Amino acid sequence: MDYYILLKGKASIPQELSIGNNYKIVAEGAITEEKKSDKDDGDFIITYKFEPILVEIENDKGQRIKAKDTRSTGQRLRARCYVYWKENNVDMENERFYEMIGNKIIARFDEVMEFLKS
């Protein structure tokens, strides 16, 4: 079995890059697709599609460029709820947990605003 990763997507960066220069790219993202292809010899090729969320670029002089997080606030909240749900072994389905958190924030919106003022 052969395994490959397909890097696909884009990141919004605050400055231009130069053709011909080498860059190191560190990316945090998600595997969004798995594809299994037959090699016609009884073996398979598995390809994973990786889509970046957070990207940092380093040039050959060690200078770093951080890409903007292009996710919406709702997407970032959902991702943060998922991390909490997974790390704390919450005893309910992930989607139900996210809805509960959202409903609690909405129900206590005034309290949240007072907390943010202090």
NORQUIBEL-V520776 format. One line per field, one symbol per residue. ss: DSSP state (a for helix, b for strand, c for the rest). phi: phi as a letter, one per 40 degrees, with the letter a starting at -180 (. if undefined). psi: psi as a letter, one per 30 degrees, with the letter a starting at -180 (. if undefined). Layout:
ss->???
phi->???
psi->???
//
This chain:
ss->cbbbbbbccccbccccccccccbbbbbbbbbbbbbbbbcccccbbbbbbbbbbbbbbbbccccbbbcbccccaaaaaaaaaaaaaaaccccccaaaaaaaaaaaaaacaaaaaaaaac
phi->.bbbbbcahabcbcacbbcgccbbbbbbabcbabbbbccgbgbbbbbbcbbcbbbbbbccbgcbbcccccccdcccccccccccdccbfccacdcccccccdcccccbdccccccccc
psi->kkklkjkkalkjlflllkkflkkkkkkkakjfkkkkkkgggfllkkkkkkkkekkkkkafggkkkklkjglleeeeeeeeeeeeeefghkhlkeeeeeeeeeeeeeeheeeeeeeff.
//
